[in-house]
């Protein structure tokens, strides 16, 4: 099972996984968390649980599994879902083995190569300043490089 909200009282994190070891007719649960710790509570006290046998790659962030099975539907995933970030998040959960299952290998290869990283505002600002400034002439560049090397040598001495 998977906890879908944190339980501060019992020190259970959001999306933490565990196995149900015992349940009775009054709704009392005994859970063995994947960390090895045992917790007990009544289902009426904590209704924020779900099946944990299959989880999304994003809800499993920060967790590690021995083996990971990744299902990617190439026809319905779209470019916002199938990209390099998905590949990293999903595959990096695996300790020993990761298997990707798909309905179109060529579309998946193309999609997983797509980079959707957002640049920071400072990078964009720096790039725009560099592109609008006039390029140095090669003699100016050589002089600047010589000064930088001289300064570097004086610091290292």
C-alpha positions as CSV (number, residue, x, y, z in Angstrom):
1,X,0.0,0.0,0.0
2,X,1.0,3.6,-0.4
3,X,0.3,6.6,1.9
4,X,-1.2,9.5,-0.1
5,X,-0.6,12.1,2.6
6,X,1.9,12.5,5.3
7,X,1.1,11.3,8.9
8,X,3.3,13.4,11.1
9,X,2.0,11.7,14.3
10,X,3.3,8.3,13.1
11,X,6.3,9.7,11.1
12,X,5.0,8.5,7.8
13,X,6.0,10.4,4.7
14,X,3.7,11.2,1.7
15,X,4.0,8.4,-0.9
16,X,5.7,6.0,1.6
17,X,5.1,2.4,0.8
18,X,4.4,-0.6,3.0
19,X,2.8,-4.0,3.2
20,X,-0.3,-4.8,5.2
21,X,0.6,-7.5,7.7
22,X,-2.7,-7.7,9.5
23,X,-6.2,-6.2,9.4
24,X,-9.2,-6.9,11.5
25,X,-13.0,-6.4,11.2
26,X,-12.8,-3.1,13.2
27,X,-10.4,-1.6,10.6
28,X,-7.2,-1.9,12.6
29,X,-4.2,-2.2,10.4
30,X,-0.7,-3.3,11.0
31,X,1.7,-2.1,8.3
32,X,5.3,-3.0,7.7
33,X,6.9,0.1,5.9
34,X,9.5,-0.5,3.3
35,X,12.0,1.1,5.7
36,X,11.3,-1.9,8.0
37,X,9.5,0.0,10.6
38,X,6.1,-1.2,11.8
39,X,3.1,1.1,12.2
40,X,-0.5,0.4,13.5
41,X,-3.6,2.6,13.2
42,X,-7.3,2.4,12.5
43,X,-8.4,3.0,8.9
44,X,-10.8,5.7,10.2
45,X,-7.8,7.7,11.6
46,X,-5.9,7.6,8.3
47,X,-7.9,7.2,5.1
48,X,-5.1,8.6,2.9
49,X,-3.9,5.2,1.6
50,X,-4.0,3.6,-1.9
51,X,-2.8,0.5,-3.6
52,X,1.0,0.5,-3.8
53,X,1.7,-2.4,-6.2
54,X,2.0,0.1,-9.1
55,X,2.9,3.7,-8.6
56,X,3.8,6.6,-10.9
57,X,7.4,7.5,-11.4
58,X,6.8,10.9,-9.9
59,X,5.2,9.6,-6.8
60,X,8.2,7.3,-6.3
61,X,10.8,10.0,-6.4
62,X,13.3,9.6,-3.6
63,X,12.5,5.9,-3.4
64,X,14.5,3.0,-4.7
65,X,13.2,-0.4,-5.9
66,X,15.3,-3.4,-6.9
67,X,13.5,-3.7,-10.2
68,X,11.4,-1.2,-12.1
69,X,8.9,-1.9,-14.8
70,X,8.0,1.2,-16.9
71,X,5.0,1.3,-19.1
72,X,5.0,4.2,-21.7
73,X,2.1,4.5,-24.1
74,X,3.7,6.3,-27.1
75,X,0.4,7.1,-28.8
76,X,-1.2,8.8,-25.8
77,X,1.7,10.1,-23.8
78,X,2.4,13.2,-25.8
79,X,5.5,15.4,-25.6
80,X,4.7,16.9,-22.2
81,X,4.8,13.4,-20.7
82,X,7.4,11.4,-22.7
83,X,10.7,13.2,-22.4
84,X,14.2,13.0,-20.9
85,X,12.9,14.0,-17.5
86,X,10.5,11.0,-17.4
87,X,13.3,8.7,-18.5
88,X,15.6,9.9,-15.7
89,X,12.9,9.8,-13.0
90,X,11.6,6.4,-13.9
91,X,14.8,4.6,-14.6
92,X,16.8,6.1,-11.7
93,X,14.4,4.4,-9.2
94,X,15.9,1.0,-10.1
95,X,18.7,-0.5,-8.1
96,X,19.4,-3.4,-10.3
97,X,17.1,-3.6,-13.3
98,X,14.7,-1.4,-15.3
99,X,12.5,-2.6,-18.1
100,X,10.6,-0.3,-20.4
101,X,7.4,-1.6,-22.1
102,X,5.9,0.4,-25.0
103,X,3.7,0.1,-28.0
104,X,6.1,1.9,-30.3
105,X,9.8,1.7,-29.8
106,X,10.8,4.4,-32.4
107,X,8.4,7.0,-30.9
108,X,9.6,6.3,-27.4
109,X,13.3,6.7,-28.4
110,X,12.5,10.0,-30.1
111,X,10.4,11.2,-27.1
112,X,12.9,10.2,-24.4
113,X,15.6,12.2,-26.1
114,X,13.5,15.4,-25.8
115,X,14.9,17.8,-23.2
116,X,12.2,19.8,-21.4
117,X,14.4,21.4,-18.8
118,X,13.6,25.0,-18.1
119,X,16.4,27.5,-18.0
120,X,16.7,29.8,-15.1
121,X,16.0,33.5,-15.4
122,X,19.7,34.4,-14.8
123,X,20.9,32.1,-17.6
124,X,18.5,33.7,-20.1
125,X,19.5,37.2,-18.9
126,X,23.3,36.4,-19.3
127,X,22.7,34.9,-22.8
128,X,20.9,38.0,-24.0
129,X,23.6,40.3,-22.7
130,X,26.3,38.3,-24.4
131,X,24.4,38.2,-27.7
132,X,23.8,42.0,-27.7
133,X,27.3,43.0,-26.8
134,X,29.7,43.6,-29.7
135,X,32.2,40.7,-30.1
136,X,35.8,41.5,-29.2
137,X,38.4,41.7,-32.0
138,X,40.9,38.9,-31.9
139,X,43.8,41.2,-30.7
140,X,41.6,42.4,-27.8
141,X,40.8,38.8,-26.9
142,X,44.5,37.8,-27.0
143,X,45.4,40.7,-24.7
144,X,42.6,39.8,-22.2
145,X,43.7,36.2,-22.2
146,X,47.3,37.2,-21.5
147,X,46.2,39.4,-18.6
148,X,44.1,36.6,-17.2
149,X,47.0,34.1,-17.4
150,X,49.4,36.6,-15.7
151,X,46.9,37.2,-12.9
152,X,46.4,33.4,-12.5
153,X,50.2,32.9,-12.2
154,X,50.6,35.7,-9.6
155,X,47.8,34.2,-7.5
156,X,49.4,30.7,-7.6
157,X,52.8,32.0,-6.5
